[in-house]
Amino acid sequence: MARPYVRSIKPYEAKEIFGNLSQSNHYQVSFTNLPSAVSTHITTKFGVQSPDSFMSRRGGLLCSDASLPSSSLATGEVRSDFMGIPQEFAHTRLYTDIDFTFYIDNDYSILRIFEGWIDYISSGSSNEIDELSDNYYRRMRYPDNYKTQSMFISKFEKDYGKQLDYMFINAFPKLTTAVPVSYGGADILKVSVSFNYDRYIVNPKGRIRPNEASFDPLRQNDLAFSEFSETTNFAIPITTPPTTETETSTPPTIETPETPPSTPPQKQFDSENPYAGFGGM
């Protein structure tokens, strides 16, 4: 195999490449809503009114540090197919936990929300025994009651022209870090929350942004229709309207009346020459 040709980079190409690099400080974390049972528990026990509204309007803005998700593939090794050449094949996609750091407001609402979310997950025994009892025990809630599909992180640029959306499926807070406090110079309190999730989707349908400068709405409608057809998984039947007898049968022919045979004009009888017309007598 010949050695590949190494092409020199022109100055204008370098400027175009390195002048259009993505920046790390343009992002947004958003929560559309919390599970209803979690929201009720936070309001009842931790005193946060309308935690859904707080997370959707302020929770994402209080996120000071975030990271885009990562994933890896678990592989299995096969050694017997080719002599002396081991091969690996992917069999499972693995997702790692994702960490977000939030500013703590002076009402501690963001901290109480995450504490209440984790407390709800492990408070299944609250209806059986008081938590101040000496023989209190933990019982975990059913996952469908505390996992959410409304957690997103969006990465965009300063011109808002291009954007990547990540949607986390079945996410819930797994860990909240300790919040250190001390005498001395004041600093802003932060809490880091580690989220676990089943999987994530890049640019989920319904949240796709136009990534090209020349945005064609007609083509975008075609893409939206094709996505809708794939999502609903149905085929559009091509039906023809029912035919009637007048459509299937040949059009009736209009019968024209037959013209009567032309008869020679009758000779008027001449009494003086009764044989007129018969041999010229």
Secondary structure, DSSP 8 states (H G I E B T S, - for coil): ----------HHHHHHHHTS---TT-EEEEE----HHHHHHHHHHH--S-HHHHIIIIITTTEEE-----EEEEEEEEEEEETTEEEEEEEEEEE--EEEEEE--TT-HHHHHHHHHHHHHTBTTTTTS-TTSTT---B---HHHH-BS-EEEEEE-TTSS-EEEEEEESBEEEEE------SSS----EEEEEEE-SEEEES-TT-----SSS--HHHHHHHHHHHHHHHHT-----------HHHHS---------------------SS-TTTTSS--
